């Protein structure tokens, strides 16, 4: 590797000397370079007359500029409220509700339970219209335990069966009252067009 570096430096020096000698010979052979510029055509510039523009007068006053928006100025002390965790089951009590009692109705629930997973019934091939209203008993784990068909305007038992299959695949959030999970009834409406 050391030989390669020394060879490279020698070749570089030799090439540098050759280039310098070529430039010296070039300047020696052509000491004066005669370049005559082409003459420019003679341009005649005409006189430009400046005309005074008369002053204009506005007959109507201009509308006032719009008001500048006010910029809020930060105050000296900003009040930041401390974070307080909110638990839904906190301080909610239903009289007579224990783990072995009757499930709660929709009116007795402290809030509307959220449906976590919704499976839709497959009725595209049936070409039906109407609605099916189902009352569902949701267990402590958010699954359907019992059902009652309240209304079926479709007149189709196949659509009813597919709605029940979809309800079995769906999940709802569990509700806690007094730190215990409770069962509850909800009503679900399936509309077909």
C-alpha positions as CSV (number, residue, x, y, z in Angstrom):
1,X,0.0,0.0,0.0
2,X,2.9,2.3,0.7
3,X,4.3,1.7,-2.8
4,X,0.9,2.6,-4.3
5,X,0.9,5.9,-2.5
6,X,4.4,6.8,-3.6
7,X,3.6,5.8,-7.2
8,X,0.5,7.9,-7.1
9,X,2.4,11.0,-5.8
10,X,5.2,10.5,-8.5
11,X,2.6,10.3,-11.3
12,X,0.7,13.3,-9.9
13,X,3.9,15.4,-9.9
14,X,5.0,14.3,-13.4
15,X,1.5,15.2,-14.8
16,X,1.6,18.5,-13.0
17,X,5.0,19.4,-14.6
18,X,3.7,18.3,-18.1
19,X,0.6,20.6,-17.8
20,X,2.7,23.6,-16.7
21,X,5.1,23.1,-19.6
22,X,2.2,22.9,-22.1
23,X,0.8,26.1,-20.7
24,X,4.2,27.9,-21.0
25,X,4.6,26.7,-24.6
26,X,1.0,27.9,-25.4
27,X,1.7,31.4,-24.1
28,X,5.2,31.5,-25.8
29,X,3.7,30.5,-29.2
30,X,0.8,33.0,-29.0
31,X,2.1,36.0,-27.0
32,X,-0.7,38.4,-28.3
33,X,-4.2,37.4,-28.9
34,X,-5.9,39.8,-31.4
35,X,-9.6,40.0,-30.8
36,X,-11.5,42.8,-32.4
37,X,-15.0,43.5,-31.1
38,X,-17.7,43.9,-33.6
39,X,-18.9,47.4,-33.9
40,X,-22.3,48.1,-32.5
41,X,-24.9,49.7,-34.8
42,X,-25.5,53.3,-34.1
43,X,-28.8,53.8,-32.2
44,X,-30.7,57.1,-32.4
45,X,-32.5,57.9,-29.1
46,X,-35.4,60.2,-29.5
47,X,-36.3,62.8,-26.9
48,X,-38.9,61.7,-24.4
49,X,-41.4,64.4,-23.4
50,X,-42.7,64.2,-19.9
51,X,-46.3,65.3,-19.4
52,X,-47.5,66.6,-16.1
53,X,-50.4,64.4,-14.8
54,X,-53.1,66.5,-13.2
55,X,-53.9,65.9,-9.6
56,X,-57.1,63.9,-8.9
57,X,-59.5,64.7,-6.2
58,X,-61.7,62.1,-4.3
59,X,-65.2,63.3,-4.0
60,X,-66.2,60.7,-1.4
61,X,-64.3,59.9,1.7
62,X,-62.9,56.4,1.9
63,X,-64.4,53.9,4.3
64,X,-62.5,53.6,7.6
65,X,-60.2,50.7,7.8
66,X,-61.6,47.6,9.7
67,X,-60.9,47.3,13.4
68,X,-57.9,45.3,14.4
69,X,-58.7,42.1,16.2
70,X,-57.9,42.2,19.9
71,X,-55.0,40.0,20.9
72,X,-55.5,38.1,24.1
73,X,-52.9,39.0,26.7
74,X,-51.9,36.2,29.1
75,X,-52.6,37.0,32.7
76,X,-50.2,36.8,35.5
77,X,-51.7,33.8,37.1
78,X,-53.4,31.0,35.2
79,X,-55.7,28.8,37.2
80,X,-55.2,25.1,36.3
81,X,-57.7,22.7,37.8
82,X,-56.3,19.5,39.2
83,X,-57.1,16.3,37.5
84,X,-59.8,14.2,39.2
85,X,-60.4,10.7,37.9
86,X,-64.1,10.0,37.3
87,X,-65.4,6.6,37.8
88,X,-68.9,5.8,36.6
89,X,-69.7,3.4,39.4
90,X,-68.8,5.9,42.0
91,X,-71.7,7.1,44.3
92,X,-74.4,5.4,42.2
93,X,-76.8,3.4,44.3
94,X,-80.0,1.7,43.2
95,X,-82.3,0.7,46.1
96,X,-83.1,-3.0,46.2
97,X,-80.5,-4.0,43.6
98,X,-78.3,-6.9,44.8
99,X,-76.4,-9.5,42.8
100,X,-79.3,-12.0,43.0
101,X,-82.1,-9.5,42.2
102,X,-84.0,-9.0,38.9
103,X,-82.1,-7.4,36.1
104,X,-82.4,-3.6,35.6
105,X,-84.7,-2.1,33.0
106,X,-83.5,0.6,30.6
107,X,-85.1,3.3,32.7
108,X,-83.3,2.2,35.8
109,X,-79.8,2.3,34.2
110,X,-77.7,5.3,35.3
111,X,-76.5,5.8,31.6
112,X,-77.1,4.2,28.3
113,X,-74.7,1.2,27.8
114,X,-72.5,1.3,24.8
115,X,-72.5,-1.4,22.3
116,X,-68.8,-2.5,21.9
117,X,-69.1,-5.0,19.0
118,X,-72.1,-4.8,16.6
119,X,-72.7,-7.6,14.2
120,X,-75.2,-6.8,11.5
121,X,-77.7,-9.3,10.2
122,X,-77.2,-10.5,6.6
123,X,-80.5,-10.0,4.9
124,X,-79.5,-8.6,1.6
125,X,-80.6,-11.7,-0.2
126,X,-84.1,-11.6,1.3
127,X,-85.2,-8.3,-0.2
128,X,-87.4,-7.3,2.8
129,X,-88.4,-4.0,4.3
130,X,-89.6,-3.2,7.8
131,X,-88.2,-3.4,11.3
132,X,-87.5,-5.9,14.0
133,X,-87.5,-4.7,17.6
134,X,-85.8,-7.0,20.1
135,X,-85.6,-6.7,23.9
136,X,-82.3,-8.2,25.1
137,X,-81.1,-9.3,28.6
138,X,-77.4,-8.5,28.8
139,X,-75.4,-10.5,31.3
140,X,-72.6,-9.3,33.6
141,X,-70.0,-9.9,30.9
142,X,-71.8,-7.9,28.2
143,X,-73.3,-10.9,26.2
144,X,-76.9,-11.5,25.4
145,X,-78.5,-14.0,27.9
146,X,-82.2,-13.9,26.8
147,X,-84.2,-12.2,24.2
148,X,-87.8,-11.2,23.4
149,X,-89.1,-10.2,20.0
150,X,-91.3,-7.2,20.6
151,X,-92.2,-6.3,17.0
152,X,-91.6,-7.7,13.6
153,X,-93.0,-5.8,10.6
154,X,-91.0,-7.7,8.0
155,X,-93.1,-10.9,8.4
156,X,-90.1,-13.0,7.7
157,X,-89.0,-15.7,10.2
158,X,-85.6,-16.0,8.3
159,X,-84.9,-12.3,8.9
160,X,-85.8,-12.8,12.6
161,X,-83.4,-15.7,12.9
162,X,-80.6,-13.8,11.3
163,X,-81.2,-10.8,13.6
164,X,-80.9,-13.2,16.6
165,X,-77.6,-14.6,15.2
166,X,-76.2,-11.1,14.8
167,X,-77.3,-10.3,18.4
168,X,-75.5,-13.3,19.7
169,X,-72.3,-12.1,18.1
170,X,-72.6,-8.6,19.5
171,X,-71.2,-7.3,22.8
172,X,-72.2,-4.5,25.2
173,X,-70.3,-2.8,28.0
174,X,-70.9,-4.2,31.5
175,X,-72.4,-1.9,34.1
176,X,-71.2,-1.7,37.7
177,X,-73.4,-0.4,40.5
178,X,-71.9,-0.3,44.0
179,X,-68.8,-2.1,42.7
180,X,-70.8,-5.1,41.5
181,X,-71.6,-5.9,37.9
182,X,-75.3,-6.1,37.1
183,X,-77.5,-7.6,34.3
184,X,-79.8,-5.2,32.4
185,X,-82.5,-5.2,29.7
186,X,-82.1,-3.0,26.6
187,X,-84.1,-2.6,23.4
188,X,-82.4,-2.9,20.0
189,X,-84.1,-1.9,16.7
190,X,-83.1,-3.3,13.3
191,X,-84.4,-1.4,10.4
192,X,-84.5,-2.9,6.8
193,X,-85.2,-1.1,3.6
